Amino acid sequence: ARPTPEAELTALRKGTDPGASGTKSSLWGARGERRTAQVALGVPSGGTIFDEKKLLEFAKLGCYLEYDLFGTEFIVYQMNPDIDMPSDNERILRVRMLIDEGYEDRIVVAHDIHTKNRLKKYGGHGYSHILENIVPKMLVRGISQNKIDKLLLENPKQWLTFK
């Protein structure tokens, strides 16, 4: 089933501002063909689509769903203070739901090490956070090692392969 125009616009909005404008041009080619196979869209800001129905509608776009910000534990989302920032545990549960719904081939995960305070040397989680903390928690939450390998190895390899 083709996603609604609202889902396509949601996919291209900046941040999580429901009033932000979007464009479909990057999802469609000049002849009207779908170009989503190599597009990765952040499930806005590490998982700030909280409604399961809206998240599944977003997933129907066929793009890679990027869950980033693992290791970022804030009370509110800095770009929009009205949104509560999801925890790593909440992100893992959303990833599991998407896997259970059949989207395991379209999910990639990441953290944002963009400032020195995120490095272990300065008290942050560091580059190893996903492997040391998130992967074991995913296993506890019922995500198999095979599926984790898909999220961490196979999907990024497929996404970043130029054809």
KOLBAVEX-775557 format. One record per atom (N, C-alpha, C): x, z, y. Coordinates in steps of 0.1 Angstrom, whole numbers, plus 5000, padded with zeros to 4 digits. Example, Ala and Ser with C-alpha at 12.3 -4.5 7.8 and 13.67 -1.06 7.14 Angstrom:
// KOLBAVEX-775557
513250784943512350784955513250784967512850714978513750714989512950795000
//
This chain:
// KOLBAVEX-775557
500850004988500050005000500950005012500549925022501349915034501050035043502150095049501950215058501150175070500450275076499750255088500650225100500250155110501050135122501550265128500650375127501050505132502350555125502350535112503550585104504750505108504650375111505750295115506250335128505350375137505850415150506450555149505850645141506450775139507850765135508150665126509450645120510550615131510050555142511050505152511050585165510250695165510250775177511550855178511850885190513050965193512651115191513451185183513251325181511851345174511151445179509851475174508751475184508951415195508051415206506851315203505651365200504551275196504151175207504651205219504251105230505351005232506451015225507550915227507150775222507650675229507250535225508150495214507750405206508550345195508350195195509150135186509049985185509149955170508549855165508649815152509649705150510349655160511249545159512349565150512849685148513949705139513549705124512249715122511849715108511349575103511249485112510749345108511649245113511849135105512749025108512048925117512748825121512248725130511048645124511048635110509948565104508848655098508948785103507848875099508148945086509348925080509648995067510149135070509849215060510249365061511749375059512349455068513849475067514149625065513449695056513649835055514649875045515149785036515949825025517249895029517849855040519049915044518950005056517750035060517450125072517350265067518050355073517950505071517250565083516250635081515550705092515550855089516050925099516051075097514551115096514251195086512951255084512951355096512451315107512851365120513551495120514751495123515551615125515551705114515951665102516151745091514851795085513751735088512551775081511551835090511351785102510351845111508951775110508751695099507451645096506951745086506051835090505551945081504351915073503551815077502351785070502751695058502451735046502851655034502251515034501051505038500351365039501151275049501451325060502251245070503651215065504251305058505551285052505551175042504551175033504451075023504050935029503350935040503050815047504350755053505150845059506450815064507350755053507350815041508150765030507750635025506450595027505950465022506650345030507250375041507950275049509050195040509550265030510550205022511950215027512150285038513550315043514150425035515450445037516050565032515650685041515250795034514850915041516051005042516551025054517751115056517351255059517651345051517451485054518851535058518951565071520251615076520051755081521051805088521051935094521052055084521452025071521652135062522752225067522452355067523452445073523052485087522152415093521652445107520452535105520652665109519552755108519252815121518352755129517852795142516452835141516052915151514652965151513752845156514252765166513452655171514352535171513652415171514352285172514752265186516052255189516552245203515952135211515552015204515051905212513551925215512952015208511552045211511252185208511252275217511052425215509752455208508752365208507452395202507552385187508652335182508752305167509752415161509252485151510152575144511052495135512352525136513352455128513252495113513152395104513052435090514352495085514252575075515452635069515952545058517152565053517652495042516752495030516152615027515252635016514052545018513552535030512352445033512752305031513952265036514352125034514452095019514952185011515052154997513752144990512752224994511452204989510752074992511052025005510451895009511151785001512451794999513251694991512651694977512451804971511851814958510451754957509651774967508351714967508451564968509351514976509551364977510051314963510951384957511451344943510251334934509451444934508251454925507251334927507251294940506351184943506951044941508151034936508750914932509750844942510150924952511050864962512550904961512950944949514250984946515350874949514950754948515850644951516050614966515250684975515350654989515650784997516250884991516651004998518151024999518651055011520051095013520051225020521051305018521151435025522451445032522451525043523751545051523651675058524751715064524751815074525351765086525251835097525751785110526951875114528151835110529251905115529751835128529251875139529451805151530151885162530252015159530952105168531852195160532952245166533852325159533252455153532252505160531652635154530952615141530752485137530252455124531252455113532552455116533652455107533852595102534352615089534552745083535552825091536552755096537652825104537052905116535852855121535252915133533952995129533753015116532653095112531453015107531552885107530452795102530352775087529452695083529352665069530352575064530852485072531852385069531352265061532352175058531952055051531552075037531852185031531552205017530152265015529452295025528152365024527152305014527052175015526052105006526552134991527752104988528252124974528252274970528652364979528752504975527452574975526552544984525352624986524052544983523952424987522752344986522452294972523552234966523352184952522952294942523652414942523152524933521652564936521252564949519852604952518952494947519352364948518552254943518352264928519352304921519252324906518252434903518352544911517452664909515952614912515852524921514452474925513952364916514752334905514252244895514652094897515552074906516051934908517251914898517151814890518151804879519451754886520551774878521851734883521951584884521251514875521151364876520451324889519451384893518751354906519651394918520251504917521151544928522351444930522851394919523951294919523351164926522151134923521551014929521451034945521051154949520951184964522251184970523251234964524651254970525551134968525351064957526350954953525750814953524750804945524150664942523450614954522550694960521750644972522650604984523650694988524450654999525250524995525750514983526450394979525650274980524350274976523450164977523150134991522950234999522550225013523750155021524950195018526050145026526750025020526149965010526749845004526149725012527149645018526749525025526449415015525449335017525049225008525149095016
//
